[in-house]
Amino acid sequence: MIGQALTYLTATLVIYYAAKWVYRKYPRVYLSPLLVTPLLLVLLLLVTHSSYTSYNAGGVWLSKLLQPATVAFAVPLYKNLQTLKKHAGEIIASVLFGSLMAMSSSALLARMMHLDGELAHSLVPRSVTTPIAMNVSQMIGGVPTITAVFVIMTGLLGAMMGPSVVKLLRIEGDIARGVLFGTSAHGTGTSKAFELNALTGTISSISMILAALFTLAVAPILLGFLG
């Protein structure tokens, strides 16, 4: 059992770092490690006729690391404290509004599609980074693993569509672009924001952190209000 767990854990790490190496050489959204790694792991399980339970014996350790990893979010917040202070009002107001829109639209979309309670609640925190989203999902009665899938899909779509939205709406300010990517597409969007320039990436990092905190605090209240 231990040998099997180590095998799947090693396979996950090898596939991820290989995908990351390829993405650095060929930075295309469809080559993102967040997309390639799950697809290759699913293919591996299908080819070896292995169950998710067998895989998760090793993969669960990576999931457990997500929670302490949230502490690291304090680092960019501390390093960019002066930038946050200078533009605090516009950043906080924009992120709060964006977070409320993301959660509200997700809840209303789930209602329109007549999704069951667990699936609907799993969809609500899709716009924040995975560790926080999974915790929020568990708090409000969702399924954290399903939430993680929605988070990945949201991040990839945000990274793909974000540059087009920026160009279409002629968003030229680094603050505005950073808030857009960080609030709507969390970590994946932040990676794309850093490709634009350092300031946009910095603001995106701060926005991602604030969006996660807002969602953590507001999601249970908002769901109660929406019924």
N, C-alpha and C positions, 0 to 999 in steps of 0.2 A: 504493500500500500504506500509506504514511504517512497519507494523507488518510483512508483507511478506518479506520485505527486511531484517529485523533483523533476521527472521527465517533462511533464506538462508545464511546470513553472519555467524550466529552462527553454522549452520550445517557444513559450510566449515571449520571453526576453529576447531570444535570438531573432525571432520573426520581427519583433518591434524594432530592434536596433538595425536590422537589415533594411527594413522599410524606411526608417529614418535616414539611413545613409543614402538610399536611392532618392528620397525626397530632397535632400540637400543638393544632390547633383542635378536633379530634374524637378524643380519646384512647381509642380502642377497639382492642383487641388485634388484631382482624382488619384494621385499617388500619395496622398496624405497618410501617414502611419495610422491615424485614427480610423481611416476607411480600409486600408489594405490589411492591417493586422487582424481585425475581426473576421474579414472574409477568408483570409488564409487559415485562420484557426478553425473556422467552421468547415472549410474544405479538409483540413487535417482530421477532424473528428469524423467526418463522413467517410473518408478513405480508410481510416483505421477502425471504423464501426465502434467508436467510443461514445459513451454517454456524456452529457454535460456534467453529471454528478462526478464521474471519474475525472474529468478535466478540472473541475472546481476544487478537487482535493488539493491541487497545487495552486490554481488560480486564485483561490480565496485569500492567499497571503498577500497578493497584490491589492486586492480589494480592501484588506485590513489596513494597508499603508495609506489609503486615501484619507482616512480621518486625521492622523497626525500631520499629514501633508498640508492640511488647511492652515496650520500654524505658520507655514512659510509665506502665506499671503501678507503677513505683517511686514515683510522685508521691503517690497516695492512701495508699500504705503509709507514706511519710515523714510526711505531714501528720497522720495519725491514729495515730502511733506510741504515744502515751500511752494511747489507748483499747485498742490491741492489747496493750500491756504489762499493763494492768489486768485484761483478760479473756483473757489469752494461753492459759492452760490449757484452758479450756472451748472456746474457738474452735478451737484446734489439734486437740484430740481430736475434736471434732464434725466438722470439715472432713475430717480424715484418715479417719474412719469412713465419712462420706458419700461420699468419693471412692473408697474401696475398694468400697463397695456399688455405686456407679455402674458402675465398671469390671467388677466381678465379674458383676453382673446382665446387663450388655451382652454379655460373653463367653459366659455360660451361655445367654442368649436366642439368640445366634447359633448356638450348638451345637445347641440344641433345634430351630431352624428349618433346620438343615443348610445354613447359608450357606457358601460357599466361603471359603478362607483370606483373600483380599484384602478381601472384603466384610466378613467378621467382624472383621478387624483395623481396618477403617475405622470400625466401629461403636463400638469400645471407648472412645475418648476423647471421646465425644459430649457429655459434661457440662461441658467446660471451654471457655474462650473460643477463638474460631476460630484465631488465629495459633498458639497452643500446640497446639491439637488437630490442626492440619494437620501441624505438626512431629512430634508424637508418632506420628501415623498413618504418616508417611513412615519414621520410625525402626523401627516394628514391622511394616512390610510392607503397610500399607493404602494406599488411594488418597486423597490429601488432598482432592481436589475432592468426592469422595463424603462424606468426613468432614464437610466444610463444610455439606453439605446436612443431615446428621444433627444437627449442632450447631444450625443454625437451627431445625429442627423441635423439638429439645429445649428451646431457649430459649423459643419461642413457646408450647409446651405448658405449660412451667413458669410462664410469666407468666399464662397463662389459668387454670391449676388452682391455682396457689400461694395466692391469696387465699381460695379455698374451703377448701383444706387448713388454712390458718391459722385460719379461722373454725370449721371442723369440730372441730379438735383443741384449740381455745381457746388458741392460742399467743399470749400477750400480751407476752412479753418482747421488747424490740428486738434483743437479742443473738441470741436463738433465731430470730426471724424473718429477721434479716439473714443468718445462717448458712444457713438453709433456701434462701433465694432465690439467694444467691451460689454455693453449692455445687452446687445442682441445675440452675440455669438461667442461669449465668454473666452476661454483659452485659445480656441482655434481662431477666433476673430482677432484676438490680441496678437497672435503670431503673424497674421496678415497685416495688422496695423504696424508692426515693427518693420515690415517690408517697405512701408511707405516712408517712414522716418522715425527717429528715436522718440520725439515728443509725442507723436500720435500713439506709438506703442505704450509709452508711459501713462498717458491719459487713459488708454484702453485698459491697462492693468488696474489702475485705480477704480475705473468704472466697473470692471468685472468684480472687484472686491466689494464695492458698495452695493452693486446689484445683488450679490449673494447675501449680504447682510440684510438688505431690505426684504428680499424674498423669504429669508428665514424668519423674520419678524412678522411679516404681513400676510403670508400665504394662509395660515390657519384662520386669521380674522376674515380675510377676503372670501375664503370658501364658505365660511359661516354666513356671511352677508349675501353671497350669491345663492345660498341654499343648495 
